[in-house]
């Protein structure tokens, strides 16, 4: 069996190791960002590249040192943030990355949907099950971005105010 399958645009992970290696798996990248429409494909690749870059700084333990460079590459000069815990603008986003503890392992993108200048992504994290010792469960997180001129200019997610 393959490490993953993509059906109906959603990846299903069959090999637990993919959670640790997805960023370097070109086959996964290509399968998840495929689209007949070149604009849709470009939006998917932009968001996948952003997640790969974020994952790299998290895994390297270099959020404080490298987040500004990552955000400069992917976030527009004007950036509207709809997460109630983060202010508008690249600087506020960088500050939020520095304040929030990094996850042990970054989530894996498992789906992208593009509609015009909007691109949504569904992320999956495998977490320890608090009810069953030694077991895990899958948590899914939706996010939505608006793209202009090859950068993200607006963002929505499902976070509650802290």
CORLINNOR-V821714 format. One record per backbone hydrogen bond with DSSP energy under -0.5 kcal/mol. NH is the residue of the N-H (numbers start at 1). CO is the residue of the C=O. If there is no record, write none. Layout:
NH,CO + NH,CO
//
This chain:
5,12 + 7,5 + 7,10 + 10,7 + 11,110 + 12,5 + 14,3 + 14,12 + 15,3 + 16,14 + 18,15 + 19,16 + 20,17 + 21,17 + 22,18 + 24,21 + 25,22 + 26,24 + 29,25 + 30,26 + 31,27 + 32,28 + 33,29 + 34,30 + 41,37 + 42,38 + 43,39 + 44,40 + 45,41 + 46,42 + 47,43 + 48,44 + 49,45 + 50,46 + 51,47 + 52,48 + 53,49 + 54,50 + 55,51 + 56,52 + 57,53 + 58,54 + 59,55 + 60,56 + 61,58 + 62,57 + 66,62 + 67,63 + 70,66 + 71,67 + 72,68 + 73,69 + 74,70 + 75,71 + 76,152 + 79,77 + 80,153 + 81,79 + 82,80 + 82,155 + 84,82 + 86,83 + 89,79 + 93,89 + 94,90 + 95,91 + 96,92 + 97,93 + 98,94 + 99,95 + 100,96 + 108,124 + 110,122 + 111,122 + 112,9 + 113,120 + 115,118 + 118,115 + 119,145 + 120,113 + 121,143 + 122,111 + 123,121 + 123,141 + 124,108 + 125,139 + 127,125 + 127,137 + 129,135 + 130,128 + 133,131 + 135,132 + 137,127 + 139,125 + 141,123 + 143,121 + 144,156 + 145,119 + 146,154 + 147,117 + 148,151 + 151,148 + 152,74 + 153,146 + 154,146 + 155,80 + 156,144 + 158,142
//
